[in-house]
Amino acid sequence: MHIDVYGQGGDIPVVLIHGWAMHGGIMTPLAEGLVRLPRVKVHVVDLPGHGYSREGEDGFDVADCVDRLTRLVPPGAIWIGWSLGGLVALRAALTASAHVAGLGMICASPCFVSRGGWAHGVPMSVFEQFGSDLATDYQGTIERFLALEAHGDENAQACLRELRAHVFDRGQPSAAVLEMGLYALEHSDYTEQLSHLTCPSIWIPGGRDRLVPWQAMEWAADGARGRYHRIDGAAHAPFITHLAELMVQLKILVREVHGE
């Protein structure tokens, strides 16, 4: 699994994990912001089948990602996940707590789809449609997904331009890998496990996000006894459009974990 490392000699490790169909490079502005914090060293992951982790990788599974990452990144790290990457970070915090000192969830829900007893998701049909469309119109499907990520943001056009410009900087993930990622989004549900979290956490939604309702993350923050901050003008990619506000909250998380 490919991991870019920002910063030399820092003793506060941070793991940064991207979302569906993306790669770690898309989060470079956030990595560069984090590494400016004292003592921080950032490990930016390309998930299996994505970016520079495509070669020799023909599958994607959240549990497998956690197992592998806990052997690749330093223990006691702050794990920050965006969207699908949030599922990886959350599972790590729940199942490998010795490795996770803090948890940052950016536009990431413990349960992405609506189901019985959980109304704070999107309809299952949204992800099912993306999956069926991948086989017949790969490029068009990715384009529609990028548009949905940017939709509603007060800087939507700039956000969409940035996503379009860099989505395939490190190559294209296979349709099969993307379908496995959609399966994880459709079927993962950690709502009943949030009370088991033992590390400090911050839950940061975009107030205009069409993929992850802010109400889901507000509920999750309460269940996890974590902090909550909504970026009102943001949609699904606040690290592009509202980096300064996002950085304020993540800086607080680093201080909360390390007492600085």
N, C-alpha and C positions, 0 to 999 in steps of 0.2 A: 504494500500500500504506500503510495507516494505521500510524503509529508514535507512541506516547506517550513523552514525554521527561520523566524525573525528574531534578531537580538542575540548577542553573545554574552555569556557569563551570567545571565539573569537566573535567580534562584526561585522565581515565582512562575511556574509553568502554566500556560494557558493553551487549551486545545480548542480550535475553531473549526466547525463542521458545517459545510454548505448544504444547500437544499436540493430538491429533485431536479434532475437534468442539468445541473450546474457543475461547478468544480471550485476548488479552493481559490483559484485566482480571482474569481468574481468578488471575493471578500477582501482583496488587498487593501482597500482604504481602511477597513476596520482593523486589519492586522497591523497596519502601519500606525494607526492611532493607539492601539493597545501597547505596542512595543515602546512607545514613548513614555509609558508609565514606569516609574522607578522599579528596577529589579525584575521586570516582566520579560519573559521569553515566550514567544508565540509559536505554536505548532499548528500549521494550517493543513488540513487533511483533504486529499482527493479520495472520496469514497470508492470502494471497489466498483470497477466498471465505468468510472467517471474520470475525466481529465487524464492526468498522467498515470492513473491506476487502471487504465483500460486493458493494457497488454496482459494477457494470461488470465484475465478475470472475466468469467462468463456468468456471474451470479451476483445477487445482492440480497443480504439478509441482515436485519438489525442486530440480532443476537450475535451473529458471526462478526459483525463490525466491532461490537463492544469487546468481544473476546480478543480479537486481533489488536485493537487499539490499546487495550490495557497492557499489552506486551511491547508496544512500540513507543508509547509516550511516558514521560515520568509520572510516578505515583504522586498523589496529592495535588493534582492539577485542577484548575478551574476549567470546566468544560462548558463551552458556549456553542449552542446549536441553533441554526436558522432552519425553520420549516422542517423538512424531513430530517435534517441534521439534529434538530431538537429531539426527535424520537430516539436517536442514537445516544445523545447526551443524557436524556432522562433515564433511559434504560441502564446506562452505565452508573448513574447516581443511585439507582434502586438496587442493582444486582452486583455492583462492584464498588461499593461505597468506600472501601479503603483507598481506591484510586482517585476518588473525586472529592475535592475539598470545597468546591463551590459549583453552582449550576446557573448558567444564564440561558434563558429560553427567549428567542427572538422570533416572533410570529410563528410560534410552534405550540401545538395543543397536545394534551395527553390523549386526546381522541379526536381525530380530524373529521370523522363523519357522524352524522346524526344517527341515533339508534334508540331503542327502547330505553327510556329513562335519561337520555342525554340529548338535549335539543340544541346544544351549542356547536354543532358541526355543520358541514355542508352536506347536501344529499349524496348518498353513495353514487348516484348516477353521474355526478360530475366527474369523478375519477374513472368510473367505468367507461364513460364516453371518451376521455383522453386515451385510455388503453385501447379501445377498439379503433380509434382514429389513427393511432401510431402505425398500424399495419398498412394502412392505405395512403396516408399523407403525413409522413414523418415531419417534414419541414413545416407544414401548415399547422400541425398539432403543437409543435414547440412554439411557433409564433403566437398561436392563440393563448398558450399558457403564459408567455411573457406579457402579453397584453392584459391578461387577468391579474398578474402580479402587480402591474403598474396602475391598473384601473382605480380611479378614485383618489389617488395621491394628489396633493396640491401641486406637486411637480411631476405629474404623470408623464408628460412628453419627454422630459429630460431623463426620467427613470427608464422609460421604455427604450430610448436611444442607447443608454448605457448597457442595459441587459442585452439588446440586440447586438451591440458592438463586441461583446465579450463572451457570449454564451458558448461559442464553439472555439474559443482561443486555444483550448487544449484537445481539440478533436470532439467527435460526436459519440456519445454513449450509444450502445446498441439498443434497438427497440426492446429486445428481451430484458435487458437490465432495467430499462425504464419501467417496463411492465411490472417487474419485481418490486421496484420502488413504490409504484402505485398500489400494489398489493399490500405493502407495509402500511401505507397511509390509510388504506381502506379498513384494515383488520386489526391494527394496534389499538389497544385501549388500556391506559394506565390510570384511569380515573379513580379506581378503588385502591390504588397503591400509593397515592400521593402522601398520605399521612405517614408512610414509612420513610420518607426522605429525612435524612439526618444532617444534611449540609445546608448552608445558607443558599438561598436561591432568589433570582430576580426574574420576573415574567414581564416581557415587554411586547405588547401588541401594537399594531398600527390601528388607529381609530377608524380608518377607512379601508381596512383589509377585506377583500372579498373571498379570501380562502380560509382565513382563521378568524372567526369573530372575536372581538376583544372580550366579549362576555365569557368565552371559554377560558381565556387566560386569567381573567379576574377571579373566576371560580377556582381555577387551578392554584393560583397564588394563595388563596385562602386555605384550600385543602392542604397545601404543602407548608403552610405557615411561613410563606416567603413574602418578599416585597413585590409590589406591582406598580408599573408605570406605563401609562398609555401615551403613545405619541400621536396626538390627535390628527395631525395633518398627513400622516403616513399611511400608505397601503401595505403591501407585503414585503417591501425591500427598504426598510428604514436606514440600513447601513449605506445606501446610495443617496437617499434624499434627505435624511435627517441625522447625519453622522454625529454632529456635535451633541445633540440631545441624547442620542444613544450612548455616546462615550461617557457622558456625565453619569449615567446609571451604572455602566459597567465598571467605572472607576470606583464607585461606591461599593460594588460587590467585591472588588479586589481588596479594598480597605477592610470590608467586613470580614473577609476570610483571613486576612493577614494582619489585621490590627494596626494598619498604618494610615 
